[in-house]
């Protein structure tokens, strides 16, 4: 058996303020391919978050829950850099 290494492009999004986020526009499908919902669409998740085999922690949103999604601490596209992404922005 042989193995191959594959590379693929992933769209990364920023909100209007230039902050990393998980989607530009849900209506047009400009959403990270690692984003998903569960619990009948009530929970927004990143597939890379640590959690049980069925449920991952909910992604947080800026502006008291009404703003853009904050990438999780496990996000491979927007890894947390000290002072850049924090839950204090939630």
Secondary structure, 3 states (H helix, E strand, C coil): CCCCCCCCCCCCEECCCCCEECEEECCCCEECCCEEEECCCCEEEECCCCECCCCECCCEEHHHHCCCEECCCCCCCCCCCCCCCCHHHC
